[in-house]
Amino acid sequence: MKIVGGILIVIGIAMIVFQGFSVPVEKNIIDAGPIQVNKTENKWIGWPSYTGAILAVAGVVMVIVGGKQKS
């Protein structure tokens, strides 16, 4: 449980620092037989910063509970 909690803490902090990422998406503009015109756009995939905070807090709780169970 402590390992999963630690992983959640790291992921939560990373989600707070990096609030998203962009992915290149290729769109087909014109498709007229042998002639094709494509356009590459960057699509932003983001999340609110409070989701990272929630994951980090959940990770801290799991580390604390995991530490108390072994005692």
MARDOKOL-398900 format. One line per field, with one value per residue: residue number from 1; chain; x, y, z of N, C-alpha, C, O in turn; residue in three letters. Coordinates in Angstrom, 2 decimals. Layout:
BEGIN
pos (NUM,...) $
unit (A,...) $
n.px (X,...) $
n.py (Y,...) $
n.pz (Z,...) $
ca.px (X,...) $
ca.py (Y,...) $
ca.pz (Z,...) $
c.px (X,...) $
c.py (Y,...) $
c.pz (Z,...) $
o.px (X,...) $
o.py (Y,...) $
o.pz (Z,...) $
code (ala,...) $
// end
This chain:
BEGIN
pos (1,2,3,4,5,6,7,8,9,10,11,12,13,14,15,16,17,18,19,20,21,22,23,24,25,26,27,28,29,30,31,32,33,34,35,36,37,38,39,40,41,42,43,44,45,46,47,48,49,50,51,52,53,54,55,56,57,58,59,60,61,62,63,64,65,66,67,68,69,70,71) $
unit (A,A,A,A,A,A,A,A,A,A,A,A,A,A,A,A,A,A,A,A,A,A,A,A,A,A,A,A,A,A,A,A,A,A,A,A,A,A,A,A,A,A,A,A,A,A,A,A,A,A,A,A,A,A,A,A,A,A,A,A,A,A,A,A,A,A,A,A,A,A,A) $
n.px (0.83,2.04,3.74,2.01,0.82,3.05,3.53,1.18,1.56,3.78,2.72,0.61,2.00,3.40,1.23,0.38,2.55,2.96,0.49,-0.82,-0.60,0.41,-0.78,0.05,-2.25,-3.44,-5.28,-7.46,-7.83,-8.46,-9.57,-9.24,-9.28,-6.21,-5.02,-4.23,-4.69,-3.35,-3.48,-1.63,-2.36,-1.90,-3.30,-4.51,-4.35,-5.54,-5.80,-7.51,-5.77,-6.42,-6.92,-4.46,-3.66,-5.55,-4.88,-2.28,-2.79,-4.37,-2.42,-0.66,-2.32,-2.62,0.03,0.38,-1.63,-0.78,1.65,0.82,-0.50,1.44,2.59) $
n.py (-1.19,1.16,1.52,1.94,4.26,5.98,6.05,7.32,9.81,10.80,10.85,12.66,15.04,15.41,15.88,18.31,19.97,19.62,20.58,19.38,18.05,18.13,16.62,15.55,15.70,14.44,15.80,15.21,17.28,17.73,15.29,14.21,11.92,10.97,13.15,14.49,16.49,17.16,18.18,18.95,19.24,20.42,18.95,19.84,18.20,18.35,18.74,19.67,21.43,20.69,17.97,16.69,17.47,16.13,13.45,13.42,13.92,11.69,9.73,10.37,9.79,7.02,6.17,6.83,5.27,2.74,2.60,2.53,0.11,-1.91,-1.63) $
n.pz (0.00,0.64,-1.51,-3.69,-2.78,-2.82,-5.56,-6.41,-5.22,-6.65,-9.27,-8.87,-8.18,-10.56,-12.26,-11.30,-11.89,-14.70,-16.67,-18.73,-22.11,-25.56,-28.55,-31.76,-34.40,-37.39,-40.00,-42.70,-45.31,-48.09,-50.32,-53.23,-55.23,-56.53,-55.39,-52.35,-49.50,-46.49,-43.05,-40.22,-36.88,-33.53,-30.80,-27.67,-24.63,-21.55,-17.95,-14.93,-12.30,-9.73,-9.77,-9.72,-7.17,-5.62,-6.17,-5.07,-2.35,-1.76,-2.12,-0.02,2.16,1.76,2.16,4.85,6.10,5.29,6.65,9.31,9.45,9.50,11.98) $
ca.px (0.00,2.95,4.28,0.95,0.71,4.18,3.30,0.13,2.15,4.62,1.83,-0.11,2.91,3.65,0.03,0.33,3.61,2.62,-0.97,-1.34,0.36,-0.19,-0.62,-0.19,-3.37,-3.44,-6.62,-7.55,-8.56,-9.00,-9.30,-9.76,-8.59,-4.78,-4.55,-4.67,-4.12,-3.48,-3.04,-1.29,-2.65,-1.59,-4.47,-4.12,-5.05,-5.21,-6.62,-7.44,-4.68,-6.88,-6.88,-3.14,-3.65,-6.35,-4.07,-1.18,-3.35,-4.75,-1.17,-0.17,-3.19,-2.29,1.33,0.18,-2.40,0.10,2.65,0.17,-0.93,2.56,2.97) $
ca.py (0.00,2.30,1.69,2.55,5.63,6.73,6.27,8.34,11.11,11.23,11.19,13.87,16.19,15.60,16.47,19.72,20.68,19.56,20.64,18.75,17.82,18.23,15.44,15.92,15.02,14.72,15.90,15.15,18.47,17.45,13.94,14.19,10.87,10.84,14.36,14.58,17.58,16.87,19.24,18.44,20.17,19.95,18.95,19.95,17.34,18.92,18.40,20.71,21.22,20.07,16.50,16.30,17.64,15.04,12.23,13.52,13.76,10.27,9.00,10.60,9.01,5.60,5.93,6.89,4.08,1.58,2.59,2.18,-1.29,-2.79,-1.48) $
ca.pz (0.00,0.66,-2.86,-4.50,-2.29,-3.35,-7.00,-6.54,-4.87,-7.78,-10.39,-8.50,-8.30,-12.00,-12.86,-10.92,-12.61,-16.13,-16.67,-19.93,-23.18,-26.89,-29.40,-33.16,-35.05,-38.83,-40.56,-44.15,-45.77,-49.43,-50.82,-54.60,-55.98,-56.20,-54.71,-50.95,-48.73,-45.07,-42.16,-38.89,-35.80,-32.19,-29.93,-26.27,-23.68,-20.25,-16.79,-13.92,-11.35,-8.48,-9.85,-9.23,-5.72,-5.04,-6.23,-4.12,-0.99,-1.63,-1.96,1.35,3.06,1.61,2.79,6.30,6.50,5.09,7.70,10.57,9.43,9.82,13.38) $
c.px (0.88,3.51,3.26,0.76,1.83,4.03,2.25,0.68,2.96,3.75,1.08,0.76,3.21,2.44,-0.12,1.35,3.29,1.11,-1.59,-0.22,-0.36,0.16,-0.86,-1.29,-3.37,-4.87,-6.54,-8.42,-9.23,-8.59,-9.97,-8.97,-7.14,-4.24,-5.13,-3.94,-4.41,-2.94,-2.77,-1.53,-2.21,-2.84,-3.99,-4.99,-4.62,-6.16,-6.51,-6.36,-5.14,-6.90,-5.52,-3.05,-4.44,-5.57,-2.93,-1.67,-3.76,-3.50,-0.60,-0.99,-2.85,-0.95,1.16,-0.56,-1.55,1.17,2.07,-0.23,0.19,2.93,2.14) $
c.py (1.26,2.57,2.38,4.00,6.51,7.03,7.35,9.73,11.64,11.64,12.49,15.11,16.47,16.25,17.94,20.52,20.75,19.49,20.09,18.53,17.93,17.01,15.88,15.04,15.42,14.69,15.90,16.31,18.19,16.04,13.83,13.18,10.78,12.06,14.39,15.73,17.29,18.03,18.61,19.54,19.56,20.08,18.92,19.04,17.81,18.44,19.53,20.40,20.55,18.54,15.98,16.42,16.53,13.73,12.27,13.32,12.31,9.41,9.15,9.79,7.53,5.26,5.91,5.64,2.82,1.47,2.16,0.70,-2.24,-2.73,-2.33) $
c.pz (0.00,-0.73,-3.76,-4.08,-2.81,-4.83,-7.22,-6.20,-6.05,-8.96,-10.10,-8.64,-9.77,-12.68,-12.48,-11.72,-14.11,-16.24,-17.94,-20.94,-24.50,-27.71,-30.84,-33.77,-36.52,-39.34,-42.07,-44.62,-47.12,-49.84,-52.19,-55.42,-55.56,-55.45,-53.30,-50.28,-47.26,-44.25,-40.79,-37.87,-34.48,-31.33,-28.49,-25.42,-22.29,-19.17,-15.79,-12.88,-10.06,-8.57,-9.40,-7.72,-5.04,-5.05,-5.22,-2.69,-0.77,-1.44,-0.56,2.34,2.97,2.26,4.31,6.80,6.34,6.16,9.04,10.61,9.81,11.29,14.31) $
o.px (0.51,3.74,3.60,0.56,1.60,4.36,2.40,0.30,2.84,4.00,0.93,0.30,3.27,2.60,-0.67,1.05,3.36,0.51,-2.77,0.95,-1.58,1.25,-1.87,-1.26,-3.32,-5.60,-5.65,-9.62,-10.43,-7.43,-11.12,-8.10,-6.84,-3.12,-6.34,-2.74,-5.57,-2.05,-3.58,-0.98,-2.16,-3.37,-3.17,-6.22,-3.46,-7.19,-5.53,-6.07,-4.34,-6.90,-5.45,-2.44,-4.02,-5.58,-2.63,-1.02,-3.53,-3.54,-0.11,-0.44,-2.80,-0.81,1.75,-0.17,-1.62,1.56,2.75,-0.30,-0.07,3.52,2.36) $
o.py (2.28,3.72,3.30,4.87,7.65,8.12,8.19,10.72,12.81,12.67,13.32,16.13,17.63,17.08,18.73,21.62,21.82,18.45,20.32,18.79,17.82,16.44,16.52,13.81,16.61,13.71,16.51,16.32,18.41,15.65,13.40,13.55,10.54,12.02,14.32,15.92,17.18,18.77,17.84,20.64,18.34,21.17,18.09,19.11,17.66,17.83,20.28,19.23,19.91,17.88,14.93,15.58,16.03,12.99,11.26,12.63,11.76,8.44,8.18,9.18,6.85,4.19,5.06,5.03,1.92,0.37,1.51,0.11,-3.29,-3.67,-2.31) $
o.pz (-0.57,-1.10,-4.51,-4.92,-3.20,-5.29,-8.10,-6.84,-6.40,-9.59,-10.99,-9.17,-10.19,-13.57,-13.24,-12.19,-14.71,-15.95,-18.19,-20.66,-24.57,-27.59,-31.13,-33.67,-36.84,-39.16,-42.66,-44.36,-47.26,-49.71,-52.30,-56.21,-54.39,-54.93,-53.10,-50.46,-46.85,-44.70,-40.28,-37.97,-34.33,-31.15,-28.11,-25.47,-21.92,-19.45,-15.79,-12.62,-9.38,-7.53,-8.75,-7.06,-3.98,-4.07,-4.58,-1.91,0.31,-0.67,0.02,3.26,3.99,2.84,4.98,7.79,7.18,6.54,9.83,11.69,10.39,11.81,15.52) $
code (met,lys,ile,val,gly,gly,ile,leu,ile,val,ile,gly,ile,ala,met,ile,val,phe,gln,gly,phe,ser,val,pro,val,glu,lys,asn,ile,ile,asp,ala,gly,pro,ile,gln,val,asn,lys,thr,glu,asn,lys,trp,ile,gly,trp,pro,ser,tyr,thr,gly,ala,ile,leu,ala,val,ala,gly,val,val,met,val,ile,val,gly,gly,lys,gln,lys,ser) $
// end
